[in-house]
């Protein structure tokens, strides 16, 4: 199988342990995980160096995004950018002080 690229890291969180692994990516999905460094010459490789790690995205199940209305506090634009920058891939909004009430 051909992959779009390989994402390699010396610290990949798998089964609650950091391990050296290569993630084979195709169409934005992880198709295969190979323990260790997989080096296939015709497939581009992205290397994640320490102190960075590779792990699944996190879920924040309780956020107050305040949209519609009070976006000067925090709206969807700033909330989702801040979440993505910190490794959070899913937000569950708990509307609070939205105007009008959500």
Secondary structure as GFF3:
##gff-version 3
##sequence-region A 1 102
A	DSSP	beta_strand	5	14	.	.	.	ID=ss1
A	DSSP	beta_strand	17	26	.	.	.	ID=ss2
A	DSSP	beta_strand	29	35	.	.	.	ID=ss3
A	DSSP	beta_strand	45	48	.	.	.	ID=ss4
A	DSSP	beta_strand	58	63	.	.	.	ID=ss5
A	DSSP	alpha_helix	71	74	.	.	.	ID=ss6
A	DSSP	alpha_helix	76	85	.	.	.	ID=ss7
A	DSSP	beta_strand	88	93	.	.	.	ID=ss8
###
